[in-house]
Amino acid sequence: MPADESRELTLYVESKRAVTQFYRSGGSVSQTAQVGSNPLPTTADTRGADSSASVGEPIFFLSDDQARVVAFTEEIAKRRGYRVKVIDIAKTGRLERLVTERLHGVTRLPVLVSPIGRRLEGTEAFTEEAICELMPTELHSIRAFTYIKIKGGEFDRIREALVSFFQVKEIHFLTGDWDMFVILEFPPSESRKREVIDFVTEKIRSLPDVVDTSTLVPEYTITKFALRI
């Protein structure tokens, strides 16, 4: 199992900045929120306000596409036992971004950086498969690998029968001593090996023209694939 410090990734985003100005006029406080050159006048409670104050207070907000990336990445990280540290470079300063080694050469944000320095760059790169690549995790379901030898050339019939089993996730056709290589997957179980072998002997070995099988059941599996079971 990976060490604890290898379970934290850093997600760099860049928010946009708005400026709000509060000032007292008579008995009320007017607020002008400036986004670019477009003021948005509102009113606010006057309690606790300084009658002579005029304060520019920065407000930062993420665009929807970056906010989606943050939520999506954190969701996958939680599922796979990882943590995500989000750093907004608009708040930490542009200069810090430029001198940060992890962001050297980056032209698009957001950027997700793994503990070993691998990274995703740009919103379009944040697919589930790509994020999972940076978060290898333990596979709790049971995955097994079966070699199959077939008598004759009834590949199509055997293939159709294998595809009908939900436990069969992949079928590979081989040359050499074995004709097929099948990847199986089962829900977690204490009797993992027996369950796999029972399935192979009762379902696969009983198929017509299957003359031999050999099955491997790993004791422990780490996967970069998205978890489907």
LINGIMO-V176134 format. One record per residue. OMEGA is omega in whole degrees, -180 to 180 (999 if undefined). Layout:
OMEGA + OMEGA
This chain:
-179 + 178 + -174 + -179 + 179 + -177 + 179 + 175 + 180 + 179 + 179 + 176 + 177 + -180 + 173 + -174 + 171 + 180 + 176 + 178 + 179 + 174 + -178 + 176 + -175 + -177 + -179 + 177 + 175 + 180 + 175 + 178 + -177 + 174 + -171 + -180 + -176 + 179 + 178 + -176 + 175 + 174 + -177 + 178 + -177 + -174 + 177 + -178 + 176 + -174 + -179 + -173 + 170 + -168 + 171 + -176 + -178 + 174 + -178 + 177 + 179 + 171 + -177 + -178 + 177 + 177 + 178 + 179 + 179 + -179 + -178 + -180 + 180 + 178 + -180 + -180 + 180 + 180 + -174 + 175 + 179 + 173 + 178 + 175 + -177 + 178 + 178 + -176 + 176 + 179 + -178 + 177 + -179 + -177 + 179 + 177 + -175 + -178 + 178 + -175 + -177 + -179 + -180 + 178 + -179 + 178 + -178 + 175 + 5 + 178 + 176 + -177 + 180 + 179 + 180 + 173 + 175 + -175 + 170 + -176 + 179 + -174 + -177 + -179 + -173 + 171 + 180 + -179 + -178 + 178 + 179 + 176 + -179 + -177 + 177 + -177 + -180 + 176 + -176 + 173 + -178 + 177 + -179 + -174 + -175 + 170 + -178 + 174 + -174 + 175 + 179 + -174 + -177 + -177 + -176 + -179 + 179 + -180 + -180 + 179 + 180 + -180 + -178 + 179 + -179 + 179 + -179 + -177 + 179 + 175 + 180 + 178 + -172 + 166 + -178 + -175 + -179 + -177 + -179 + 174 + -173 + 175 + -178 + 176 + -177 + 173 + 179 + -179 + 177 + 180 + -170 + -176 + -179 + -180 + 179 + -178 + 177 + 180 + -178 + -177 + -176 + -175 + -175 + -178 + -179 + 179 + 178 + 176 + 172 + -174 + -179 + 175 + 173 + -171 + 175 + 178 + -179 + 175 + -174 + -176 + 171 + -177 + 171 + 179 + 173 + -178 + -176 + -177 + 999
